[in-house]
Amino acid sequence: MRAKAACRRACVGARQGFTRPARWCWSQRAQRRGFTVIDVLVSVAVITLLISLLMPGLSLVRETARRVVCATNVRQVGLGLAMYADDHREALPALDPLGFGMDEPQYQLSLRVRLSPSQWDGLGILWSNEYLSTGQVFYCPSHTGDHPFSAYAARWGGAEGEIFGNIQYRYRSPSSRLGPVSLYSAPGMAVLCDGLRTRDDFNHRVGSNVMRNDLSVLWYSDPTGQVLATLPASEDEVGAAARVEQAWDKLDSANTEGR
């Protein structure tokens, strides 16, 4: 009541020529007015709706960025293969050089075999021979399976033990398991791609970055998840090797512009 009376007197005084202006009265009223519970609830509902509309788009942007990083990694590994092949009469680094059966399709992520001392294997030979400068290039930022870079950071730093990556390496021709592939010998054949060891190793779920034998890199789009469904649930699953080979065959079908 006192505030109302003061405001009224100020307004009347302003009309009679006193120094307090009329806007002082309105400012007093504005100061007394706040948000109601309904105002707050409406604001929260609007903000929640906006967030729900933006989140799928933000997730898509993040995944697209990770896909680009993955493609860059595949391309760098491909350049490492090209330099290695140039020094070795177009031959590619051997997978399972000691004959422990690690060249089977479900083990094509192997970078180093657990021995004493550890033996570099497959794409890992590119790093050990300094064709590539960092081990992180073998890992996809979209990977959610058992083989992130963090799981092997100590071993990349010098500790002993086996190492697996996220890039599948196809060392032998699909038409013959008796001999290795040489670079440029089969231009349409996929040589590098996302991990195919198990479904958890397939990094992007709806497709894969693929490098072919001619060093071209493309995105194989698979929105219906056919490649993912082809892969074994476990590396020890019966028929795992055959299922990985079937996934390779699907990737071979990708044209130069992707699918």
C-alpha atoms as an extended CHARMM CRD file, in Angstrom:
* protein
*
       259  EXT
         1         1  MET       CA              0.0000000000        0.0000000000        0.0000000000  PROA      1               0.0000000000
         2         2  ARG       CA              2.8120000000        2.3910000000        0.8380000000  PROA      2               0.0000000000
         3         3  ALA       CA              4.4990000000        1.6740000000       -2.5110000000  PROA      3               0.0000000000
         4         4  LYS       CA              1.2470000000        2.3930000000       -4.3590000000  PROA      4               0.0000000000
         5         5  ALA       CA              0.7760000000        5.6530000000       -2.5210000000  PROA      5               0.0000000000
         6         6  ALA       CA              4.3670000000        6.6740000000       -3.2100000000  PROA      6               0.0000000000
         7         7  CYS       CA              3.9800000000        5.8840000000       -6.8770000000  PROA      7               0.0000000000
         8         8  ARG       CA              0.7070000000        7.8120000000       -7.0560000000  PROA      8               0.0000000000
         9         9  ARG       CA              2.2660000000       10.8180000000       -5.3610000000  PROA      9               0.0000000000
        10        10  ALA       CA              5.2320000000       10.6750000000       -7.7340000000  PROA      10              0.0000000000
        11        11  CYS       CA              2.9740000000       10.6250000000      -10.7760000000  PROA      11              0.0000000000
        12        12  VAL       CA              0.8580000000       13.4840000000       -9.4430000000  PROA      12              0.0000000000
        13        13  GLY       CA              3.9890000000       15.4080000000       -8.5020000000  PROA      13              0.0000000000
        14        14  ALA       CA              5.4130000000       14.9680000000      -11.9670000000  PROA      14              0.0000000000
        15        15  ARG       CA              2.2540000000       16.4440000000      -13.4860000000  PROA      15              0.0000000000
        16        16  GLN       CA              2.4890000000       19.4290000000      -11.0910000000  PROA      16              0.0000000000
        17        17  GLY       CA              6.0550000000       20.1900000000      -12.0470000000  PROA      17              0.0000000000
        18        18  PHE       CA              8.0040000000       18.3950000000       -9.2990000000  PROA      18              0.0000000000
        19        19  THR       CA             11.3270000000       16.7780000000      -10.1400000000  PROA      19              0.0000000000
        20        20  ARG       CA             10.3800000000       13.0630000000      -10.0620000000  PROA      20              0.0000000000
        21        21  PRO       CA              9.3290000000       11.9510000000      -13.5880000000  PROA      21              0.0000000000
        22        22  ALA       CA              6.3660000000        9.7230000000      -14.3540000000  PROA      22              0.0000000000
        23        23  ARG       CA              8.6340000000        6.9240000000      -15.5980000000  PROA      23              0.0000000000
        24        24  TRP       CA              9.7250000000        6.3870000000      -11.9830000000  PROA      24              0.0000000000
        25        25  CYS       CA              6.1890000000        5.2490000000      -11.3080000000  PROA      25              0.0000000000
        26        26  TRP       CA              6.2110000000        2.7080000000      -14.1510000000  PROA      26              0.0000000000
        27        27  SER       CA              9.6470000000        1.4330000000      -13.1280000000  PROA      27              0.0000000000
        28        28  GLN       CA              8.3420000000        0.7450000000       -9.6570000000  PROA      28              0.0000000000
        29        29  ARG       CA              5.4680000000       -1.2510000000      -11.1080000000  PROA      29              0.0000000000
        30        30  ALA       CA              7.8070000000       -3.1680000000      -13.4230000000  PROA      30              0.0000000000
        31        31  GLN       CA             10.0780000000       -4.0620000000      -10.5320000000  PROA      31              0.0000000000
        32        32  ARG       CA              7.1960000000       -5.6030000000       -8.6360000000  PROA      32              0.0000000000
        33        33  ARG       CA              6.1340000000       -7.7870000000      -11.5970000000  PROA      33              0.0000000000
        34        34  GLY       CA              7.9810000000      -11.1710000000      -12.0960000000  PROA      34              0.0000000000
        35        35  PHE       CA              7.6010000000      -14.4020000000      -14.0850000000  PROA      35              0.0000000000
        36        36  THR       CA              4.6870000000      -16.6160000000      -13.2030000000  PROA      36              0.0000000000
        37        37  VAL       CA              4.9300000000      -20.3960000000      -12.9390000000  PROA      37              0.0000000000
        38        38  ILE       CA              3.1200000000      -20.6720000000      -16.2860000000  PROA      38              0.0000000000
        39        39  ASP       CA              5.7000000000      -18.3910000000      -17.9220000000  PROA      39              0.0000000000
        40        40  VAL       CA              8.5220000000      -20.5810000000      -16.6490000000  PROA      40              0.0000000000
        41        41  LEU       CA              6.8330000000      -23.8240000000      -17.7450000000  PROA      41              0.0000000000
        42        42  VAL       CA              6.1540000000      -22.4800000000      -21.2290000000  PROA      42              0.0000000000
        43        43  SER       CA              9.7780000000      -21.3310000000      -21.5680000000  PROA      43              0.0000000000
        44        44  VAL       CA             11.0900000000      -24.7180000000      -20.4580000000  PROA      44              0.0000000000
        45        45  ALA       CA              8.7680000000      -26.5010000000      -22.9120000000  PROA      45              0.0000000000
        46        46  VAL       CA              9.9140000000      -24.3220000000      -25.8120000000  PROA      46              0.0000000000
        47        47  ILE       CA             13.5980000000      -24.8400000000      -24.9830000000  PROA      47              0.0000000000
        48        48  THR       CA             13.0910000000      -28.6020000000      -24.6690000000  PROA      48              0.0000000000
        49        49  LEU       CA             11.3410000000      -28.7130000000      -28.0400000000  PROA      49              0.0000000000
        50        50  LEU       CA             14.1390000000      -26.7540000000      -29.6960000000  PROA      50              0.0000000000
        51        51  ILE       CA             16.7980000000      -29.0610000000      -28.2180000000  PROA      51              0.0000000000
        52        52  SER       CA             14.9130000000      -32.1690000000      -29.3830000000  PROA      52              0.0000000000
        53        53  LEU       CA             14.7880000000      -30.7350000000      -32.9070000000  PROA      53              0.0000000000
        54        54  LEU       CA             18.4720000000      -29.7890000000      -32.9720000000  PROA      54              0.0000000000
        55        55  MET       CA             20.0380000000      -32.8880000000      -31.3860000000  PROA      55              0.0000000000
        56        56  PRO       CA             19.6090000000      -35.2990000000      -34.3490000000  PROA      56              0.0000000000
        57        57  GLY       CA             21.1590000000      -32.7150000000      -36.6480000000  PROA      57              0.0000000000
        58        58  LEU       CA             24.0890000000      -32.1620000000      -34.2860000000  PROA      58              0.0000000000
        59        59  SER       CA             24.6650000000      -35.9200000000      -33.9980000000  PROA      59              0.0000000000
        60        60  LEU       CA             24.6730000000      -36.2070000000      -37.7950000000  PROA      60              0.0000000000
        61        61  VAL       CA             27.1900000000      -33.3690000000      -38.0650000000  PROA      61              0.0000000000
        62        62  ARG       CA             29.4890000000      -35.0210000000      -35.5070000000  PROA      62              0.0000000000
        63        63  GLU       CA             29.3090000000      -38.3850000000      -37.2760000000  PROA      63              0.0000000000
        64        64  THR       CA             29.9800000000      -36.7600000000      -40.6360000000  PROA      64              0.0000000000
        65        65  ALA       CA             33.0760000000      -35.0980000000      -39.1640000000  PROA      65              0.0000000000
        66        66  ARG       CA             34.2650000000      -38.4240000000      -37.7270000000  PROA      66              0.0000000000
        67        67  ARG       CA             33.6710000000      -40.0850000000      -41.0950000000  PROA      67              0.0000000000
        68        68  VAL       CA             35.8860000000      -37.4790000000      -42.7750000000  PROA      68              0.0000000000
        69        69  VAL       CA             38.6640000000      -38.0950000000      -40.2150000000  PROA      69              0.0000000000
        70        70  CYS       CA             38.3420000000      -41.8430000000      -40.8120000000  PROA      70              0.0000000000
        71        71  ALA       CA             38.6170000000      -41.3620000000      -44.5890000000  PROA      71              0.0000000000
        72        72  THR       CA             41.7290000000      -39.2420000000      -44.0480000000  PROA      72              0.0000000000
        73        73  ASN       CA             43.2500000000      -42.0240000000      -41.9320000000  PROA      73              0.0000000000
        74        74  VAL       CA             42.4720000000      -44.6380000000      -44.5840000000  PROA      74              0.0000000000
        75        75  ARG       CA             44.0170000000      -42.3980000000      -47.2370000000  PROA      75              0.0000000000
        76        76  GLN       CA             47.1980000000      -41.9430000000      -45.1440000000  PROA      76              0.0000000000
        77        77  VAL       CA             47.5090000000      -45.6890000000      -44.6260000000  PROA      77              0.0000000000
        78        78  GLY       CA             47.0570000000      -46.0900000000      -48.3850000000  PROA      78              0.0000000000
        79        79  LEU       CA             49.9170000000      -43.6810000000      -49.0230000000  PROA      79              0.0000000000
        80        80  GLY       CA             52.0280000000      -45.7130000000      -46.5910000000  PROA      80              0.0000000000
        81        81  LEU       CA             51.2010000000      -48.8500000000      -48.5810000000  PROA      81              0.0000000000
        82        82  ALA       CA             52.1690000000      -47.0860000000      -51.8090000000  PROA      82              0.0000000000
        83        83  MET       CA             55.5650000000      -46.0520000000      -50.4110000000  PROA      83              0.0000000000
        84        84  TYR       CA             56.1580000000      -49.5560000000      -49.0360000000  PROA      84              0.0000000000
        85        85  ALA       CA             55.1820000000      -51.1400000000      -52.3820000000  PROA      85              0.0000000000
        86        86  ASP       CA             57.4940000000      -48.7680000000      -54.2330000000  PROA      86              0.0000000000
        87        87  ASP       CA             60.3790000000      -50.0370000000      -52.1130000000  PROA      87              0.0000000000
        88        88  HSD       CA             59.3600000000      -53.7120000000      -52.3960000000  PROA      88              0.0000000000
        89        89  ARG       CA             58.5090000000      -54.2820000000      -56.0850000000  PROA      89              0.0000000000
        90        90  GLU       CA             54.7900000000      -53.5460000000      -55.6350000000  PROA      90              0.0000000000
        91        91  ALA       CA             54.4680000000      -56.1110000000      -52.8190000000  PROA      91              0.0000000000
        92        92  LEU       CA             52.3670000000      -55.2130000000      -49.7650000000  PROA      92              0.0000000000
        93        93  PRO       CA             53.4370000000      -55.7970000000      -46.1360000000  PROA      93              0.0000000000
        94        94  ALA       CA             52.8420000000      -59.3890000000      -45.0950000000  PROA      94              0.0000000000
        95        95  LEU       CA             50.0110000000      -60.3220000000      -42.7720000000  PROA      95              0.0000000000
        96        96  ASP       CA             50.9560000000      -63.1400000000      -40.3950000000  PROA      96              0.0000000000
        97        97  PRO       CA             54.6120000000      -63.3560000000      -41.5490000000  PROA      97              0.0000000000
        98        98  LEU       CA             55.3410000000      -66.1430000000      -39.0260000000  PROA      98              0.0000000000
        99        99  GLY       CA             52.4380000000      -68.3560000000      -40.0980000000  PROA      99              0.0000000000
       100       100  PHE       CA             50.2710000000      -68.3870000000      -36.9730000000  PROA      100             0.0000000000
       101       101  GLY       CA             47.0100000000      -68.2540000000      -38.9200000000  PROA      101             0.0000000000
       102       102  MET       CA             46.5190000000      -64.5270000000      -38.2500000000  PROA      102             0.0000000000
       103       103  ASP       CA             45.8810000000      -63.8480000000      -41.9300000000  PROA      103             0.0000000000
       104       104  GLU       CA             42.4010000000      -65.3690000000      -41.5990000000  PROA      104             0.0000000000
       105       105  PRO       CA             39.7410000000      -62.7740000000      -42.5010000000  PROA      105             0.0000000000
       106       106  GLN       CA             38.5390000000      -62.3070000000      -38.9240000000  PROA      106             0.0000000000
       107       107  TYR       CA             42.0860000000      -61.3960000000      -37.8000000000  PROA      107             0.0000000000
       108       108  GLN       CA             42.8890000000      -58.8340000000      -40.5020000000  PROA      108             0.0000000000
       109       109  LEU       CA             42.9450000000      -56.0330000000      -37.9030000000  PROA      109             0.0000000000
       110       110  SER       CA             46.2010000000      -57.3420000000      -36.4450000000  PROA      110             0.0000000000
       111       111  LEU       CA             49.0570000000      -54.8200000000      -36.2140000000  PROA      111             0.0000000000
       112       112  ARG       CA             51.3730000000      -56.6880000000      -33.8780000000  PROA      112             0.0000000000
       113       113  VAL       CA             51.4920000000      -60.3280000000      -32.7730000000  PROA      113             0.0000000000
       114       114  ARG       CA             51.9850000000      -61.1540000000      -29.0900000000  PROA      114             0.0000000000
       115       115  LEU       CA             55.4020000000      -62.7970000000      -28.9430000000  PROA      115             0.0000000000
       116       116  SER       CA             58.5840000000      -62.1420000000      -27.0120000000  PROA      116             0.0000000000
       117       117  PRO       CA             59.6380000000      -59.7920000000      -28.4430000000  PROA      117             0.0000000000
       118       118  SER       CA             56.4300000000      -58.7210000000      -30.1710000000  PROA      118             0.0000000000
       119       119  GLN       CA             56.3490000000      -59.1240000000      -33.9600000000  PROA      119             0.0000000000
       120       120  TRP       CA             54.8990000000      -56.3380000000      -36.1070000000  PROA      120             0.0000000000
       121       121  ASP       CA             52.2460000000      -57.6060000000      -38.4900000000  PROA      121             0.0000000000
       122       122  GLY       CA             50.3600000000      -56.4010000000      -41.5520000000  PROA      122             0.0000000000
       123       123  LEU       CA             49.7370000000      -52.6590000000      -41.5240000000  PROA      123             0.0000000000
       124       124  GLY       CA             51.7890000000      -52.3810000000      -38.3340000000  PROA      124             0.0000000000
       125       125  ILE       CA             54.8890000000      -52.9370000000      -40.4760000000  PROA      125             0.0000000000
       126       126  LEU       CA             54.2280000000      -49.5370000000      -42.0580000000  PROA      126             0.0000000000
       127       127  TRP       CA             54.6520000000      -47.9130000000      -38.6500000000  PROA      127             0.0000000000
       128       128  SER       CA             57.6230000000      -50.0110000000      -37.5250000000  PROA      128             0.0000000000
       129       129  ASN       CA             59.4470000000      -49.1930000000      -40.7860000000  PROA      129             0.0000000000
       130       130  GLU       CA             58.5570000000      -45.4850000000      -40.4610000000  PROA      130             0.0000000000
       131       131  TYR       CA             56.2820000000      -45.2290000000      -43.4820000000  PROA      131             0.0000000000
       132       132  LEU       CA             53.7110000000      -43.7930000000      -41.0550000000  PROA      132             0.0000000000
       133       133  SER       CA             54.5580000000      -41.5220000000      -38.1450000000  PROA      133             0.0000000000
       134       134  THR       CA             51.7600000000      -42.2370000000      -35.6830000000  PROA      134             0.0000000000
       135       135  GLY       CA             49.8020000000      -45.2720000000      -34.5480000000  PROA      135             0.0000000000
       136       136  GLN       CA             46.6070000000      -43.2310000000      -34.1910000000  PROA      136             0.0000000000
       137       137  VAL       CA             46.1410000000      -43.3250000000      -37.9600000000  PROA      137             0.0000000000
       138       138  PHE       CA             44.9690000000      -46.9550000000      -37.6080000000  PROA      138             0.0000000000
       139       139  TYR       CA             41.9830000000      -45.9560000000      -35.4470000000  PROA      139             0.0000000000
       140       140  CYS       CA             38.5730000000      -44.5660000000      -36.3870000000  PROA      140             0.0000000000
       141       141  PRO       CA             37.0320000000      -41.8790000000      -34.1290000000  PROA      141             0.0000000000
       142       142  SER       CA             33.6140000000      -43.5520000000      -34.5530000000  PROA      142             0.0000000000
       143       143  HSD       CA             34.8350000000      -46.8840000000      -33.1260000000  PROA      143             0.0000000000
       144       144  THR       CA             32.8410000000      -48.1090000000      -30.1010000000  PROA      144             0.0000000000
       145       145  GLY       CA             34.1520000000      -51.7000000000      -29.9350000000  PROA      145             0.0000000000
       146       146  ASP       CA             37.0140000000      -53.3800000000      -28.0580000000  PROA      146             0.0000000000
       147       147  HSD       CA             39.9130000000      -51.8240000000      -29.9650000000  PROA      147             0.0000000000
       148       148  PRO       CA             40.1670000000      -48.0550000000      -29.4350000000  PROA      148             0.0000000000
       149       149  PHE       CA             43.5960000000      -46.4130000000      -29.5070000000  PROA      149             0.0000000000
       150       150  SER       CA             43.4170000000      -45.8600000000      -25.7420000000  PROA      150             0.0000000000
       151       151  ALA       CA             43.4250000000      -49.6390000000      -25.1700000000  PROA      151             0.0000000000
       152       152  TYR       CA             46.8620000000      -49.9000000000      -26.8050000000  PROA      152             0.0000000000
       153       153  ALA       CA             48.4260000000      -46.5050000000      -26.0280000000  PROA      153             0.0000000000
       154       154  ALA       CA             51.0310000000      -48.0200000000      -23.6820000000  PROA      154             0.0000000000
       155       155  ARG       CA             52.0460000000      -50.6010000000      -26.2840000000  PROA      155             0.0000000000
       156       156  TRP       CA             52.4190000000      -47.9350000000      -28.9410000000  PROA      156             0.0000000000
       157       157  GLY       CA             54.6870000000      -46.2540000000      -26.4210000000  PROA      157             0.0000000000
       158       158  GLY       CA             56.9580000000      -49.3040000000      -26.1650000000  PROA      158             0.0000000000
       159       159  ALA       CA             55.2390000000      -51.8900000000      -23.9300000000  PROA      159             0.0000000000
       160       160  GLU       CA             55.1020000000      -55.4820000000      -25.1900000000  PROA      160             0.0000000000
       161       161  GLY       CA             51.9170000000      -57.1960000000      -26.3600000000  PROA      161             0.0000000000
       162       162  GLU       CA             49.5980000000      -57.6350000000      -29.3110000000  PROA      162             0.0000000000
       163       163  ILE       CA             47.9840000000      -54.6390000000      -30.9930000000  PROA      163             0.0000000000
       164       164  PHE       CA             44.8090000000      -54.4380000000      -33.0450000000  PROA      164             0.0000000000
       165       165  GLY       CA             43.5010000000      -51.4750000000      -35.0340000000  PROA      165             0.0000000000
       166       166  ASN       CA             40.2000000000      -50.4570000000      -36.6240000000  PROA      166             0.0000000000
       167       167  ILE       CA             41.1880000000      -50.7180000000      -40.3030000000  PROA      167             0.0000000000
       168       168  GLN       CA             40.6760000000      -54.0970000000      -41.9770000000  PROA      168             0.0000000000
       169       169  TYR       CA             43.5690000000      -55.1060000000      -44.2490000000  PROA      169             0.0000000000
       170       170  ARG       CA             42.9890000000      -57.5480000000      -47.1030000000  PROA      170             0.0000000000
       171       171  TYR       CA             46.3660000000      -59.0950000000      -47.8440000000  PROA      171             0.0000000000
       172       172  ARG       CA             45.2770000000      -61.9970000000      -50.0580000000  PROA      172             0.0000000000
       173       173  SER       CA             43.1940000000      -62.0370000000      -53.2090000000  PROA      173             0.0000000000
       174       174  PRO       CA             39.5880000000      -63.2240000000      -52.7970000000  PROA      174             0.0000000000
       175       175  SER       CA             40.0140000000      -65.5340000000      -55.7910000000  PROA      175             0.0000000000
       176       176  SER       CA             43.0640000000      -67.2750000000      -54.3470000000  PROA      176             0.0000000000
       177       177  ARG       CA             44.1150000000      -67.7000000000      -50.7310000000  PROA      177             0.0000000000
       178       178  LEU       CA             47.4910000000      -69.0000000000      -51.8750000000  PROA      178             0.0000000000
       179       179  GLY       CA             49.2040000000      -65.7500000000      -52.7310000000  PROA      179             0.0000000000
       180       180  PRO       CA             49.3340000000      -62.1100000000      -51.5760000000  PROA      180             0.0000000000
       181       181  VAL       CA             47.9500000000      -59.1660000000      -53.4610000000  PROA      181             0.0000000000
       182       182  SER       CA             50.3250000000      -56.7090000000      -55.0950000000  PROA      182             0.0000000000
       183       183  LEU       CA             49.4260000000      -53.0690000000      -55.4250000000  PROA      183             0.0000000000
       184       184  TYR       CA             47.5410000000      -52.0820000000      -58.6220000000  PROA      184             0.0000000000
       185       185  SER       CA             47.0980000000      -55.7490000000      -59.5810000000  PROA      185             0.0000000000
       186       186  ALA       CA             43.2890000000      -55.6880000000      -59.1130000000  PROA      186             0.0000000000
       187       187  PRO       CA             41.9890000000      -52.0710000000      -59.3400000000  PROA      187             0.0000000000
       188       188  GLY       CA             38.4130000000      -52.8880000000      -58.3360000000  PROA      188             0.0000000000
       189       189  MET       CA             39.3420000000      -54.9250000000      -55.2690000000  PROA      189             0.0000000000
       190       190  ALA       CA             38.8370000000      -53.4240000000      -51.7930000000  PROA      190             0.0000000000
       191       191  VAL       CA             42.0510000000      -53.5610000000      -49.7490000000  PROA      191             0.0000000000
       192       192  LEU       CA             41.2820000000      -51.3680000000      -46.7100000000  PROA      192             0.0000000000
       193       193  CYS       CA             37.9870000000      -50.6390000000      -44.9700000000  PROA      193             0.0000000000
       194       194  ASP       CA             36.2960000000      -50.3250000000      -41.5850000000  PROA      194             0.0000000000
       195       195  GLY       CA             36.8640000000      -53.2190000000      -39.2270000000  PROA      195             0.0000000000
       196       196  LEU       CA             35.0130000000      -56.3750000000      -40.3030000000  PROA      196             0.0000000000
       197       197  ARG       CA             36.2080000000      -58.7010000000      -37.5500000000  PROA      197             0.0000000000
       198       198  THR       CA             32.8260000000      -58.5860000000      -35.7840000000  PROA      198             0.0000000000
       199       199  ARG       CA             29.7650000000      -56.3530000000      -35.8350000000  PROA      199             0.0000000000
       200       200  ASP       CA             31.2320000000      -54.2940000000      -32.9980000000  PROA      200             0.0000000000
       201       201  ASP       CA             34.2680000000      -53.5260000000      -35.1620000000  PROA      201             0.0000000000
       202       202  PHE       CA             32.1920000000      -52.0110000000      -37.9870000000  PROA      202             0.0000000000
       203       203  ASN       CA             32.7110000000      -48.3800000000      -37.0870000000  PROA      203             0.0000000000
       204       204  HSD       CA             30.0830000000      -46.3450000000      -38.9500000000  PROA      204             0.0000000000
       205       205  ARG       CA             27.1890000000      -48.8570000000      -38.9730000000  PROA      205             0.0000000000
       206       206  VAL       CA             25.5920000000      -47.4330000000      -42.1720000000  PROA      206             0.0000000000
       207       207  GLY       CA             28.5870000000      -47.6970000000      -44.4660000000  PROA      207             0.0000000000
       208       208  SER       CA             32.3590000000      -47.8110000000      -44.6580000000  PROA      208             0.0000000000
       209       209  ASN       CA             35.3140000000      -45.8880000000      -45.9800000000  PROA      209             0.0000000000
       210       210  VAL       CA             36.9800000000      -48.1660000000      -48.5450000000  PROA      210             0.0000000000
       211       211  MET       CA             40.3640000000      -48.0060000000      -50.2640000000  PROA      211             0.0000000000
       212       212  ARG       CA             40.6890000000      -50.0350000000      -53.4350000000  PROA      212             0.0000000000
       213       213  ASN       CA             43.7800000000      -51.6550000000      -54.8820000000  PROA      213             0.0000000000
       214       214  ASP       CA             44.3630000000      -48.6410000000      -57.1250000000  PROA      214             0.0000000000
       215       215  LEU       CA             44.5740000000      -46.3770000000      -54.0020000000  PROA      215             0.0000000000
       216       216  SER       CA             41.2060000000      -44.6720000000      -54.6520000000  PROA      216             0.0000000000
       217       217  VAL       CA             39.2090000000      -44.0120000000      -51.4510000000  PROA      217             0.0000000000
       218       218  LEU       CA             35.4110000000      -43.9080000000      -51.4730000000  PROA      218             0.0000000000
       219       219  TRP       CA             32.4440000000      -44.1070000000      -49.1380000000  PROA      219             0.0000000000
       220       220  TYR       CA             30.3530000000      -47.2720000000      -49.4170000000  PROA      220             0.0000000000
       221       221  SER       CA             26.8430000000      -46.2900000000      -48.3100000000  PROA      221             0.0000000000
       222       222  ASP       CA             24.8340000000      -49.0600000000      -46.6510000000  PROA      222             0.0000000000
       223       223  PRO       CA             21.8060000000      -47.4260000000      -44.9820000000  PROA      223             0.0000000000
       224       224  THR       CA             19.9470000000      -50.7440000000      -44.7170000000  PROA      224             0.0000000000
       225       225  GLY       CA             22.8330000000      -52.3720000000      -42.8210000000  PROA      225             0.0000000000
       226       226  GLN       CA             23.4930000000      -55.2810000000      -45.1850000000  PROA      226             0.0000000000
       227       227  VAL       CA             27.2390000000      -55.3700000000      -44.4760000000  PROA      227             0.0000000000
       228       228  LEU       CA             26.6700000000      -55.1140000000      -40.7260000000  PROA      228             0.0000000000
       229       229  ALA       CA             24.1650000000      -57.9810000000      -40.8250000000  PROA      229             0.0000000000
       230       230  THR       CA             26.6480000000      -60.1110000000      -42.7730000000  PROA      230             0.0000000000
       231       231  LEU       CA             29.3910000000      -59.8550000000      -40.1310000000  PROA      231             0.0000000000
       232       232  PRO       CA             29.8090000000      -62.4240000000      -37.3470000000  PROA      232             0.0000000000
       233       233  ALA       CA             28.7790000000      -61.5050000000      -33.8220000000  PROA      233             0.0000000000
       234       234  SER       CA             32.0380000000      -63.0110000000      -32.5370000000  PROA      234             0.0000000000
       235       235  GLU       CA             35.4160000000      -63.8230000000      -34.0690000000  PROA      235             0.0000000000
       236       236  ASP       CA             35.0100000000      -67.4030000000      -32.7900000000  PROA      236             0.0000000000
       237       237  GLU       CA             31.5920000000      -67.8690000000      -34.3650000000  PROA      237             0.0000000000
       238       238  VAL       CA             31.2850000000      -70.8490000000      -36.7110000000  PROA      238             0.0000000000
       239       239  GLY       CA             31.7690000000      -69.6210000000      -40.2680000000  PROA      239             0.0000000000
       240       240  ALA       CA             33.2110000000      -66.2640000000      -39.1490000000  PROA      240             0.0000000000
       241       241  ALA       CA             35.8820000000      -66.2610000000      -41.8820000000  PROA      241             0.0000000000
       242       242  ALA       CA             33.3110000000      -66.9210000000      -44.6210000000  PROA      242             0.0000000000
       243       243  ARG       CA             31.0550000000      -64.1400000000      -43.3520000000  PROA      243             0.0000000000
       244       244  VAL       CA             33.9150000000      -61.6340000000      -43.3750000000  PROA      244             0.0000000000
       245       245  GLU       CA             34.7420000000      -62.6760000000      -46.9520000000  PROA      245             0.0000000000
       246       246  GLN       CA             31.0990000000      -62.0800000000      -47.9040000000  PROA      246             0.0000000000
       247       247  ALA       CA             31.3520000000      -58.5660000000      -46.4560000000  PROA      247             0.0000000000
       248       248  TRP       CA             34.5010000000      -57.9530000000      -48.5330000000  PROA      248             0.0000000000
       249       249  ASP       CA             32.5830000000      -59.0960000000      -51.6370000000  PROA      249             0.0000000000
       250       250  LYS       CA             29.8830000000      -56.4920000000      -50.9390000000  PROA      250             0.0000000000
       251       251  LEU       CA             32.5190000000      -53.7670000000      -50.6380000000  PROA      251             0.0000000000
       252       252  ASP       CA             34.0780000000      -54.9020000000      -53.9300000000  PROA      252             0.0000000000
       253       253  SER       CA             30.7890000000      -54.0510000000      -55.6160000000  PROA      253             0.0000000000
       254       254  ALA       CA             31.1250000000      -50.3420000000      -54.7610000000  PROA      254             0.0000000000
       255       255  ASN       CA             31.5950000000      -48.1550000000      -57.8110000000  PROA      255             0.0000000000
       256       256  THR       CA             33.9310000000      -45.1890000000      -57.9900000000  PROA      256             0.0000000000
       257       257  GLU       CA             31.2620000000      -42.8220000000      -56.6680000000  PROA      257             0.0000000000
       258       258  GLY       CA             30.1850000000      -45.0450000000      -53.7880000000  PROA      258             0.0000000000
       259       259  ARG       CA             26.7230000000      -46.5590000000      -53.4590000000  PROA      259             0.0000000000
